[in-house]
């Protein structure tokens, strides 16, 4: 695990192995006591979810697939 310290409005960028494509940019938007608000910039097809709620994420994914199949 890589651990980085960032201040308000600072970002971390994750690039692809080729160093040409940005996969993810995370920006600290607000720090309020123990709470930190983060902004994520990724490809529109990427899914981002909190690790603490995997069941909810899986349910939403299933619902999205059902909705997509209904359009076919």
HELIX and SHEET records of a PDB file:
HELIX    1   1 UNK A   51  UNK A   53  5                                   3    
HELIX    2   2 UNK A   54  UNK A   71  1                                  18    
SHEET    1   A 3 UNK A  11  UNK A  15  0                                        
SHEET    2   A 3 UNK A  22  UNK A  32 -1                                        
SHEET    3   A 3 UNK A  35  UNK A  42 -1                                        
END                                                                             
